[in-house]
Amino acid sequence: MRIALSGLLVSLALFLVLVASPVRALESNAYRSEALTARLIVAEAGIAPGSRFLSAGLKIELEEGWKAYWRSPGEVGLPPEIDWEESTNLEDVEILWPAPTRFRAFGIENFGYAKQVTFPLQLQLVNSDRSAELKAIVNLLICSNVCVPERFELTLPVPLGSGVDAKAATEIAIWAARVPVAGTESAIAISGAALKQGQALVIQMTRPSGWNNPDVFPEFGAGTVFGAPDIRLTDDRTGLWASFPILALSEEQSSLRITVVDEDVAVTFDDVNTTDLAPSPPYVSETSQDNVKFFLIILLSFLGGLILNIMPCVLPVLSIKFGSALRNEDRSVSQLRAGFLATAGGTVAFMWVLAFSIITLQTLGYAVGWGMQFQNAYFLIALILVVGLFSANLFGIFEVSLPSSWMARLSGRFGRGYVEDFSTGALTAVLATPCSAPLLGTAIAFALSGTAGDILAVFTAMGIGLALPYILTAVWPGFLSRLPKPGPWMMSLKIVLGLLLAGTVVWLCWVLIGVTSPTLTGLVLLGLGLIVPTARAYQVQPRRGLLWGMTAILGMTLAAPALLPNRPADATNSSASYWVEFDRSRIAREVSQGKTVFVDVTADWCITCKANKTLVLDREPVFGALGGEGVIAMRADWTRPDATVQSYLEAHGRYAIPFNIVYGPDAPEGIILSELLSVDAVLEALSTANLSAVPKR
């Protein structure tokens, strides 16, 4: 292909130099529709004696807003197809593909051309001593707010003769120059490529002269679909790192082909070798965002963390901490301050652990998001056991305490009781992660799409905001004196808080059912039922308690592997029958037919999602509007890891849920709603997206 291209460019240049007089242009009949005009053009005025090759082009002019597709269309779409079977004196046709541009519609990544494109064609004739007739039957999918399949026939007789049409030759040469060259002919090199566990393609490339505004287009067989890329450059701009989530992977083995486009340069690498070890992303010393935006994001992170304190997942632990402080009124002011500071430290420390975990996973090429740990069965099991023990402790079944030898060492080093305070703070942060407060989505998106420094800064600010009640109490411990004095009401408070944590255990079990199975969840509850009396027995008779504990742990360890195979989560689990399973490719199709599409990305572990569902989506008038004629309600379930949902969120710059967006003929790019939904906001978005079908309030 590259040799044919070089010959084409050389021949066109010679023609343009040698031509001395204009000749009649050879072009086919023009096909015209409301969206495009298409014709065949040929650089030569005819078939020269002894020449069996012609340089031609399929010229397509698109109306404003319409686009045609590349050979690899992206997530949806179809490449152009040309049938030459009815042509005469034509042996072979090679189509060349100019470098595409990336465009997005309905949150879907596609590759192609806007306004105009000419596909260079290298034609080989059967005989050079007789005329030819080119007959092309073209199938072309073009898209705007709607997608239209075009099918048309172009016919061009080519007589015997010599000469060149300078205008057609120039047109073909311009677009031939945009066809990517072979990797062996460029200074650009691929230094690494890896398929990360079938979930992501990671590529590392170098350009000695430096990158400008690069884009990368991988191809890995007809059935493989890649999502929106994460592209990063090194500080000196000579190195490029790109990660593509794999939305669908073809079962047929195919070679990897990578095309990189950087302003005036386009290169294609064929048969790229891949490994299992993904290249690490580059370290960038400076954030690409300006300082004003950066400090605004830090403020949003802080406020988002502060708001999390009143979310149902955090409030019980906050109450427990203050209740504990009231019970320990014999503590001095300095001890109270130290205790609350230790709690704040535990909160911030967990946020640091989470931040460094995210940085590490990103370095290894994994896609990450807020609350992703709740997609892991082992994390959920551990959390169920910890929260269950806290609940049992509040009910007075046993007292949580470390062995006396440990307590003596820890008390001497950290002070009496501060380990418990620190643990309470860490638990506060753990339980905060399934919630998404207002302002938090923007901050998390900034962090997860930025550098390691951005991630650490955002999570630190979020941790400080979450720990602010503890910090303020440490600064003004006199606040505790204004609370009611300890008394019998404390027992009632402990029971209430114990019930709240027991409710948290029930919710976590519901999440675990969605991630694994009811059988495993039942086993975990059985284990919790064994561990609680074990803890009580350990305080009375350590040896018997240890025996109980070993038996419970051994039983769970032996049974868990057999029960870990997961059941598919039901993405449309809802009392409303109008919810359908999320399908990205269907969005454009429905909108093109004049319908409104409402997308709800949710998960069993997302408390804010459940609140939105209960308070807004499943209540009138929103309930009726979503089930109305001309409205498609899609629900995407992110309870378990799902590359398709992850890529969809990232395409919209989001890494956390809930995420709700409304598409329609008047809002093809979608209207993104706030994390906390309101009736008015949902109805207004539905109305704005489709002005011709306004839902009734």
C-alpha positions in Angstrom: 0.0 0.0 0.0 2.8 2.4 0.9 4.6 1.6 -2.4 1.5 2.3 -4.4 1.0 5.5 -2.5 4.6 6.7 -3.3 4.1 5.9 -6.9 0.8 7.7 -7.0 2.3 10.9 -5.5 5.3 10.8 -7.9 3.2 10.3 -11.0 0.8 13.1 -9.9 3.7 15.5 -9.4 5.2 14.6 -12.8 1.8 15.1 -14.5 1.4 18.5 -12.9 4.9 19.6 -14.0 4.6 18.3 -17.5 1.1 19.3 -18.3 1.2 22.2 -20.7 -2.5 22.8 -21.6 -5.8 22.1 -19.8 -7.8 19.0 -20.8 -11.4 18.0 -20.3 -11.9 16.7 -16.7 -13.0 13.1 -16.3 -15.6 12.8 -13.6 -18.6 10.7 -13.0 -22.2 11.6 -12.6 -22.8 13.4 -9.3 -25.0 11.8 -6.6 -26.8 14.4 -4.5 -28.8 14.1 -1.3 -29.8 16.5 1.5 -26.6 15.5 3.3 -23.9 14.9 0.7 -22.6 15.2 -2.9 -20.5 12.4 -4.3 -18.6 11.7 -7.5 -15.7 9.8 -9.0 -12.7 11.8 -10.4 -9.7 10.7 -12.4 -6.4 12.6 -12.6 -5.6 11.3 -16.2 -7.6 12.5 -19.2 -7.6 9.0 -20.6 -5.8 5.7 -20.7 -2.3 6.4 -22.1 -0.6 3.8 -24.4 1.1 1.1 -22.4 -0.3 2.3 -19.1 -2.4 0.0 -17.0 -2.8 2.3 -14.0 -5.1 5.2 -13.2 -5.1 7.6 -10.3 -8.7 8.3 -9.2 -10.6 9.4 -6.2 -14.0 9.1 -4.5 -14.9 12.7 -3.6 -17.5 13.2 -1.0 -18.7 16.6 0.1 -20.8 16.7 3.3 -23.3 19.3 4.5 -22.6 21.1 7.7 -22.9 18.8 10.8 -22.6 15.5 8.8 -19.8 13.0 9.1 -18.6 10.0 7.2 -16.6 7.1 8.7 -13.0 5.8 8.5 -12.1 2.2 7.8 -12.3 1.6 11.5 -15.4 3.6 12.5 -15.0 3.4 16.3 -17.6 2.3 18.8 -20.5 2.4 16.3 -20.8 3.1 12.6 -19.8 1.4 9.3 -16.9 2.1 7.0 -17.6 2.9 3.3 -18.0 -0.1 1.0 -17.5 0.1 -2.8 -18.5 -2.6 -5.2 -16.7 -2.5 -8.6 -18.0 -5.8 -10.0 -20.0 -4.1 -12.8 -17.0 -2.2 -14.1 -15.3 -3.1 -17.4 -11.6 -3.5 -18.1 -10.8 -3.1 -14.4 -8.6 -5.7 -12.7 -8.0 -4.3 -9.2 -8.7 -1.3 -7.0 -6.8 -0.2 -3.9 -8.5 2.4 -1.7 -6.3 4.6 0.5 -7.6 6.0 3.8 -6.6 9.5 4.8 -5.9 10.0 8.5 -9.2 10.4 10.4 -10.3 12.8 13.1 -12.0 11.7 16.4 -15.5 13.0 17.0 -18.0 12.2 19.7 -21.8 11.9 19.5 -24.1 10.7 22.2 -21.0 10.0 24.4 -19.7 7.6 21.8 -16.2 7.7 20.2 -16.1 7.6 16.4 -13.5 8.2 13.7 -14.0 9.7 10.4 -14.3 12.9 8.3 -16.4 16.1 8.4 -17.2 18.5 5.5 -15.2 16.8 2.8 -13.0 13.8 2.1 -11.6 12.3 -1.1 -10.5 8.7 -0.9 -7.5 8.2 -3.3 -8.0 5.1 -5.5 -5.2 3.3 -7.4 -6.9 1.5 -10.3 -5.2 -1.3 -12.3 -6.7 -2.1 -15.7 -6.9 -5.4 -17.5 -5.7 -4.0 -20.9 -4.1 -0.6 -21.8 -5.2 -0.7 -25.4 -8.9 -0.3 -24.8 -11.3 2.0 -22.9 -12.8 1.3 -19.5 -16.0 2.0 -17.7 -15.8 2.5 -13.9 -19.0 1.6 -12.1 -18.9 2.0 -8.3 -21.9 1.0 -6.1 -21.2 2.8 -2.9 -22.7 2.0 0.6 -22.0 4.9 2.9 -23.2 5.6 6.4 -23.3 9.3 7.4 -24.4 10.7 10.7 -25.4 14.0 12.2 -28.2 14.1 14.9 -29.4 11.1 12.9 -27.6 8.4 11.0 -28.6 7.8 7.3 -27.3 4.9 5.2 -26.7 6.1 1.7 -26.5 3.7 -1.3 -25.7 5.1 -4.8 -24.1 4.3 -8.1 -21.4 6.3 -9.8 -20.4 5.7 -13.5 -17.4 7.1 -15.3 -16.3 6.1 -18.8 -12.5 6.4 -19.4 -11.5 6.6 -23.0 -8.1 6.1 -24.6 -6.0 9.3 -24.5 -3.3 11.1 -22.7 -2.9 14.2 -20.6 -3.9 15.1 -17.0 -6.6 17.2 -15.3 -4.6 19.5 -13.0 -7.5 20.2 -10.7 -8.4 16.5 -10.2 -4.7 15.6 -9.8 -4.2 18.2 -7.2 -7.3 17.1 -5.3 -6.2 13.5 -5.2 -2.6 14.4 -4.3 -3.7 16.6 -1.4 -5.7 13.7 0.1 -3.1 11.1 -0.7 -0.6 13.2 1.3 -2.9 12.7 4.3 -2.7 8.9 4.1 -0.5 7.7 7.0 3.0 6.5 6.0 4.5 3.2 7.2 6.1 3.2 10.6 9.4 2.2 9.0 9.4 5.5 7.1 9.0 7.7 10.2 11.1 8.8 13.2 8.1 8.0 15.4 8.5 4.7 17.2 6.5 2.4 19.4 8.4 1.5 22.5 5.8 -0.7 24.2 2.3 -2.1 23.7 0.3 -4.3 26.1 -3.1 -5.9 26.4 -3.8 -5.5 30.1 -5.8 -8.6 31.0 -8.1 -8.1 28.1 -9.4 -4.9 29.8 -7.2 -2.2 28.3 -4.7 -1.6 25.6 -1.7 0.5 26.7 0.7 2.0 24.2 4.0 3.9 24.6 5.5 5.9 21.7 8.3 8.3 21.1 8.8 11.2 18.7 12.3 12.8 18.9 11.1 16.2 17.6 8.3 16.3 20.2 4.6 15.8 20.1 2.1 18.6 19.4 -1.5 17.5 19.7 -1.4 13.7 19.0 -4.3 11.3 18.7 -4.0 7.5 18.5 -6.3 5.1 16.7 -5.8 1.4 17.4 -7.3 -1.4 15.3 -7.5 -5.0 16.5 -10.0 -6.8 14.3 -13.5 -6.1 13.3 -15.1 -7.3 16.6 -12.8 -5.3 18.9 -14.0 -1.9 20.2 -12.0 0.6 22.2 -13.3 3.4 24.3 -12.1 6.9 24.8 -8.3 7.1 25.3 -6.3 8.5 28.2 -3.4 10.2 26.4 -0.5 11.7 28.3 2.8 13.3 27.3 6.1 13.5 29.1 7.5 16.8 30.3 9.8 17.2 27.3 6.9 16.2 25.0 9.0 13.5 23.3 7.2 10.6 25.0 3.5 9.5 24.6 1.5 7.1 26.8 -2.0 6.1 25.9 -4.5 3.7 27.5 -7.7 2.5 25.8 -10.4 0.6 27.7 -11.5 -2.5 25.7 -15.3 -2.4 25.4 -15.5 -5.6 23.2 -12.8 -8.0 22.3 -13.0 -10.1 19.1 -12.7 -13.9 19.6 -10.8 -14.1 16.3 -7.1 -13.6 16.4 -6.0 -10.4 14.6 -2.8 -8.4 14.4 -2.7 -5.0 16.1 -2.5 -2.0 13.9 -1.9 1.5 15.4 -2.3 4.8 13.6 -1.0 8.0 15.2 -1.9 11.5 13.9 -0.1 14.6 15.1 -1.2 17.7 13.2 0.7 17.4 9.9 2.1 13.9 10.5 0.3 10.5 10.3 1.9 7.1 10.7 0.5 3.6 10.7 2.3 0.7 12.4 1.2 -2.8 11.2 1.6 -6.1 13.1 2.5 -4.5 16.4 3.6 -7.0 19.0 2.0 -6.9 22.5 3.0 -8.1 25.9 1.2 -8.6 29.2 3.3 -6.0 31.0 1.8 -2.6 30.5 4.1 0.5 30.2 3.8 2.9 33.1 2.3 6.3 32.5 4.8 9.2 32.4 5.4 11.4 35.4 4.4 15.0 34.6 5.8 17.5 37.1 3.3 20.2 36.3 -0.5 20.0 36.2 -2.0 21.1 32.9 -4.7 23.1 34.7 -4.0 26.7 35.6 -3.6 27.6 39.3 -7.0 29.3 39.6 -8.8 26.2 38.4 -6.6 24.0 40.6 -7.4 25.8 43.8 -11.1 25.9 42.9 -11.0 22.1 42.5 -9.3 21.8 45.9 -12.0 24.0 47.4 -14.7 21.7 45.8 -12.9 18.7 47.2 -12.9 20.1 50.7 -16.6 21.1 50.6 -17.6 17.8 49.1 -15.8 16.0 51.9 -17.5 18.2 54.4 -21.0 17.5 52.9 -20.3 13.7 53.2 -20.6 14.1 57.0 -24.4 14.5 56.7 -24.8 11.6 54.3 -26.4 8.4 55.7 -23.2 6.4 55.3 -21.1 8.6 57.5 -23.5 10.0 60.1 -23.7 6.9 62.3 -19.9 6.8 62.7 -19.8 10.5 63.5 -22.4 10.0 66.2 -20.5 7.1 67.6 -17.4 9.2 67.9 -19.1 12.0 69.8 -21.0 9.6 71.9 -17.7 7.9 72.9 -16.3 11.3 73.8 -19.2 11.9 76.2 -18.7 8.5 77.8 -15.0 9.3 78.5 -15.7 12.6 80.2 -12.9 11.8 82.7 -10.4 12.6 79.9 -8.5 15.8 80.2 -8.9 18.6 77.6 -5.5 17.7 76.1 -6.5 14.0 75.8 -9.8 14.9 74.2 -8.0 17.1 71.7 -5.5 14.4 71.0 -8.3 11.8 70.6 -10.2 13.9 68.0 -7.0 14.8 66.2 -6.3 11.0 66.0 -9.7 10.4 64.6 -9.1 13.2 62.0 -5.7 11.6 61.3 -7.4 8.2 60.6 -9.8 9.8 58.2 -7.0 11.6 56.2 -4.7 8.6 56.4 -7.3 6.4 54.8 -7.8 9.0 52.0 -4.0 8.8 51.5 -4.1 5.0 51.3 -6.9 5.3 48.7 -5.0 8.0 46.7 -1.8 5.9 46.6 -3.8 2.8 45.7 -5.4 4.7 42.8 -2.0 6.0 41.6 -0.5 2.5 41.8 -3.4 1.0 39.8 -3.2 3.7 37.2 0.5 3.1 36.9 -0.2 -0.6 36.3 -2.7 0.4 33.5 -6.0 -0.3 35.4 -9.1 1.9 35.0 -10.2 3.2 38.4 -13.2 5.1 39.8 -14.7 6.4 43.0 -16.1 3.6 45.1 -14.5 0.9 43.0 -13.5 -1.1 46.2 -17.2 -1.9 46.7 -17.0 -4.0 43.5 -14.6 -6.3 45.3 -16.2 -9.2 47.2 -13.3 -9.6 49.6 -13.4 -5.9 50.6 -17.2 -6.2 51.2 -16.8 -9.3 53.3 -14.2 -7.6 55.5 -16.3 -4.5 55.9 -19.4 -6.5 56.8 -17.4 -8.2 59.5 -15.9 -5.0 60.9 -19.2 -3.0 60.9 -21.0 -6.0 62.3 -18.5 -6.2 65.2 -19.0 -2.5 65.8 -22.7 -2.9 65.9 -22.5 -5.9 68.3 -20.2 -3.8 70.5 -22.8 -1.0 70.7 -25.4 -3.5 71.7 -23.1 -4.5 74.6 -22.6 -8.1 73.5 -18.8 -7.6 74.1 -16.3 -4.8 74.4 -13.8 -4.2 71.6 -10.3 -4.2 73.1 -6.8 -5.3 72.1 -4.8 -7.8 74.2 -3.4 -6.1 77.3 0.2 -6.5 76.2 -0.6 -4.6 72.9 -2.5 -2.0 74.8 0.4 -1.4 77.1 2.8 -0.9 74.2 0.4 1.3 72.2 -0.6 3.4 75.2 3.1 4.0 75.9 3.8 5.1 72.4 0.6 6.7 71.2 -1.4 7.5 74.3 -4.4 5.7 75.9 -7.2 5.0 73.5 -5.8 6.8 70.5 -5.6 3.7 68.4 -9.4 3.3 68.7 -9.8 7.0 67.8 -7.7 6.5 64.8 -9.6 3.4 63.7 -12.9 5.3 64.1 -11.6 8.0 61.7 -10.5 5.4 59.2 -13.9 3.7 59.3 -15.6 7.1 58.7 -13.6 7.4 55.5 -14.3 3.8 54.4 -18.0 4.3 54.8 -17.9 7.6 53.0 -16.7 6.1 49.7 -20.0 4.7 48.5 -21.6 8.1 48.7 -21.2 10.9 46.2 -22.0 14.4 47.5 -22.7 17.5 45.4 -19.4 19.1 44.2 -17.6 15.8 44.6 -18.0 14.5 41.1 -16.1 17.4 39.5 -13.3 17.1 42.0 -12.9 13.3 41.5 -13.0 13.7 37.7 -10.2 16.2 37.9 -8.1 14.0 40.1 -8.5 10.7 38.2 -7.8 12.4 34.9 -4.8 14.3 36.2 -1.4 13.6 37.6 -0.4 11.8 40.8 0.0 15.1 42.5 -3.6 16.1 41.5 -4.9 12.8 43.0 -3.0 13.3 46.2 -4.1 16.9 46.6 -7.8 16.3 45.9 -8.0 13.3 48.2 -6.1 15.2 51.0 -8.6 18.1 50.7 -11.5 15.7 50.7 -10.1 13.9 53.8 -9.7 17.2 55.6 -13.2 18.2 54.8 -14.6 14.9 56.0 -12.5 15.2 59.2 -13.5 18.9 59.8 -16.0 18.1 62.6 -13.2 16.3 64.5 -10.7 19.0 63.8 -13.1 21.8 65.0 -13.9 19.8 68.2 -10.2 19.4 68.9 -9.7 23.1 68.5 -12.7 24.0 70.7 -13.3 21.0 73.0 -15.6 23.1 75.1 -18.2 22.3 72.5 -18.7 18.9 74.2 -19.8 20.6 77.4 -22.9 21.9 75.6 -24.0 18.4 74.8 -26.2 16.5 77.3 -24.4 14.9 80.2 -24.0 11.1 80.2 -26.9 9.2 81.6 -29.4 6.5 80.9 -30.1 8.2 77.5 -26.6 7.1 76.5 -27.8 3.4 76.5 -30.7 4.4 74.2 -28.3 6.2 71.9 -26.0 3.2 71.8 -29.0 1.0 70.8 -30.1 3.5 68.1 -26.5 3.7 66.7 -26.2 -0.1 66.9 -29.4 -0.4 64.8 -28.0 2.1 62.3 -24.8 0.1 61.9 -26.9 -3.1 61.8 -28.8 -1.5 58.9 -25.4 -0.7 57.3 -24.6 -4.5 57.5 -27.9 -5.3 55.9 -27.2 -2.9 53.1 -23.6 -4.3 52.6 -25.1 -7.8 52.4 -27.4 -6.6 49.7 -24.4 -5.2 47.8 -22.5 -8.5 48.3 -25.5 -10.4 46.8 -25.3 -8.2 43.7 -21.5 -8.8 43.4 -21.5 -12.5 44.2 -24.4 -14.7 45.3 -27.0 -15.1 48.1 -25.2 -18.3 49.2 -21.9 -16.6 49.9 -23.6 -13.7 51.6 -25.4 -16.2 53.9 -22.1 -17.8 54.7 -20.6 -14.4 55.6 -23.5 -13.7 58.0 -23.0 -17.2 59.5 -19.4 -16.3 60.0 -20.3 -13.1 61.6 -22.7 -15.0 63.9 -19.8 -17.2 64.9 -17.2 -14.4 65.3 -19.4 -12.4 67.7 -19.8 -15.1 70.3 -16.1 -16.0 69.7 -15.1 -12.4 70.7 -17.3 -12.6 73.8 -15.9 -16.1 74.7 -12.3 -14.8 74.1 -12.8 -12.2 76.8 -14.0 -14.8 79.3 -12.0 -17.9 78.3 -9.2 -17.0 75.7 -8.5 -20.6 74.7 -12.1 -21.5 74.0 -12.6 -18.2 72.1 -9.5 -18.9 70.1 -10.8 -22.3 69.1 -14.2 -20.8 68.1 -12.4 -18.2 66.0 -10.1 -20.7 64.2 -13.1 -22.9 63.4 -15.1 -20.0 62.0 -12.2 -18.7 59.9 -11.3 -22.2 58.6 -14.9 -22.9 57.6 -15.3 -19.6 55.7 -11.9 -20.1 54.0 -12.8 -23.6 52.8 -16.3 -22.7 51.6 -15.7 -19.3 50.0 -13.8 -20.3 46.8 -16.6 -22.6 45.8 -19.2 -19.8 46.2 -17.3 -16.9 44.7 -18.5 -17.4 41.1 -20.7 -14.4 40.6 -24.2 -14.1 39.3 -24.8 -11.4 36.8 -26.1 -8.2 38.3 -29.6 -7.2 37.1 -29.1 -3.8 35.5 -32.8 -3.2 35.2 -33.8 -4.2 38.7 -36.7 -1.8 39.3 -40.4 -1.9 40.0 -40.9 0.1 36.8 -41.2 -2.1 33.8 -40.1 0.6 31.3 -36.4 0.5 32.3 -34.2 -1.2 29.7 -30.6 -2.4 29.9 -28.0 0.2 29.0 -26.8 0.0 25.3 -24.5 2.9 24.1 -25.1 2.1 20.5 -28.8 2.3 20.9 -28.8 5.9 22.1 -28.0 7.4 18.7 -30.5 5.2 17.0 -33.3 6.2 19.4 -32.5 9.9 19.3 -32.4 9.8 15.4 -36.0 8.6 15.5 -37.0 11.6 17.6 -37.0 9.9 21.0 -35.6 11.1 24.4 -33.1 8.8 26.2 -32.6 9.0 29.9 -29.5 7.2 31.2 -29.1 6.3 34.9 -25.8 4.8 35.9 -26.2 3.2 39.3 -24.9 0.5 41.6 -26.2 -1.4 44.7 -23.4 0.0 46.8 -24.1 3.7 45.8 -26.3 5.1 48.6 -26.8 8.4 46.7 -28.1 6.4 43.7 -30.6 4.7 46.0 -31.7 8.0 47.4 -32.2 9.4 43.8 -34.2 6.3 42.9 -36.5 6.4 45.9 -37.0 10.2 46.2 -37.1 11.2 42.5 -37.0 8.5 39.8 -39.7 6.2 41.3 -42.1 9.0 42.2 -44.5 11.0 40.2 -44.3 13.1 38.1 -40.8 11.8 37.1 -42.0 8.2 37.2 -44.7 8.9 34.7 -42.5 11.1 32.5 -39.8 8.4 32.1 -42.5 5.8 31.2 -44.2 8.1 28.8 -44.4 7.7 25.0 -41.2 8.7 23.2 -38.9 8.3 26.3 -36.4 5.4 26.6 -35.1 4.9 30.2 -31.8 3.0 30.3 -30.2 1.8 33.5 -26.5 0.9 33.6 -25.4 -1.2 36.6 -21.9 -0.6 37.9 -22.3 -2.9 41.0 -19.6 -5.1 39.5 -16.6 -4.0 37.3 -17.8 -3.3 33.8 -15.4 -1.8 31.2 -18.3 -0.6 29.0 -19.8 1.5 31.9 -16.4 2.7 33.0 -15.6 3.9 29.5 -19.0 5.6 29.2 -18.4 7.5 32.4 -14.9 8.5 31.3 -16.2 9.7 28.0 -18.2 12.3 29.9 -15.3 13.1 32.2 -16.8 11.3 35.2 -15.3 8.6 37.5 -18.0 8.4 40.1 -21.7 7.7 40.3 -24.6 8.5 40.4 -24.4 9.7 36.8 -27.6 10.8 35.0 -27.8 12.2 31.5 -30.6 13.0 29.1 -30.3 12.8 25.3 -32.8 14.0 22.7 -33.1 15.6 19.2 -32.4 19.0 20.8 -29.6 17.8 23.0 -27.7 15.1 21.0 -24.6 15.5 23.2 -26.7 15.1 26.3 -27.7 17.1 29.4 -25.7 16.0 32.5 -27.7 16.2 35.8 -26.4 16.9 39.3 -25.4 14.0 41.6 -28.4 14.7 43.7 -31.5 14.7 41.5 -34.6 16.9 41.9 -37.9 16.6 40.3 -37.7 19.9 38.6 -34.2 19.3 37.2 -35.1 15.9 35.6 -38.3 17.3 34.1 -36.6 20.4 32.7 -33.8 18.2 31.2 -36.4 16.0 29.5 -38.2 19.0 28.1 -35.0 20.7 26.9 -33.7 17.5 25.2 -36.9 17.2 23.1 -38.8 20.5 22.8 -41.4 18.8 20.5 -42.4 16.4 23.3 -42.5 18.2 26.6 -43.3 15.9 29.5 -46.3 17.1 31.5 -45.6 18.3 35.0 
